[in-house]
């Protein structure tokens, strides 16, 4: 919903009704992830996308109808040999799309949600998308990471169960559909609840203010990370050398990482790229990083000779083999990269593969699903 939030706020503030279609579950090779949204405004305009163009027309018409009736609808769009071209989802994927009407009457707390999102306060939004009691469908619960929930899904028991799970998804930065009994019971699937996790951007910490760091930082920004470049040398760590980056820090890398960890600003979505290949910077930094189990990725640049020397130094510093095994070094995937920009793509590719348990191989050489949904399966299996 991030990409259509401004348009939705504009119409909601003006007292208009907006049709909102949201992908709440995907199967096979669906083109957009859960949480992708499309708006149909009061002037008939459309914003956002639920399928990259495949089923937009069908969702558009359904959204206009829902605004007219005020009754939310959960619709599945899939393909078979007979209907592939009718709905346009020729990629072979299946989408569950929840379509609702949002305005000041149906979602009076929307302004509070927007204020938290814009202040980068972690918050989840849980919406009932399926329930035996029709009047419960469309009910919402806003779940701040720090604070009491706002709204209700119909009962205190359901609110408590969903709020607890929503906080877990928020910590992981994952959108997902959860299933419960009709009153939030852990056993049963009569009630479906979609959870948006409006978490702050994940962090990318780039250590070493070299030319490769500038390229990695640009790619990290493009991928949606909040990027920090850190180096102890003030002549290199300057805003002029890293324009458009969120933070440029002049500090010894290991001290900066330790302080960020102590302040609670490191989590499982945080990735680290160590690019200095200078042991006086790298080794103290990696000693700390490799002992932080919550870090999502730790990579270090250097030749194979540098890598072997680094491993010896880390072992001498007392790190266990299991801790050292978390290090991706030499950093990146084997793409044959030469330039800083190509190397940045190689590093980004490894980060993405690590996040989604990808093989790093050419898709033409693999079989089975292209998109991995391990986190979503976990959320639904509970």
Secondary structure, DSSP 4 states (H G I P E B T S, - for coil): -GGGHHHHHHHHHTT--EEEEEEEEEESS-SS-TT-EEEE-TTS-EEE-SSTTSSHHHHHHHHHHHHHH---EEEEE---TTTHHHH--TT--EEEEEEEEESTTT-TTHHHHHHHHHTT--EEEEEEEE-SSGGGTT-EEEEESSS--EE-SSSHHHHHHHHHHHHHHHHHT--EEEEE-TTS-SS--SEEEEEEEEPPPPEEEEES-SHHHHHHHHHHHHTT-EEEEEES-TTTS-TTTSTT-SEEEES-HHHHHHHHHHTT---TT-EEEE----HHHHHHHHHHHTT-TT-SEEEE---HHHHHHHHHHHHHTT--HHHHTTEE-S-S--S---SHHHHHHHHHHHHHHHHHT---S-GGG--S-SS--HHHHHHHH-
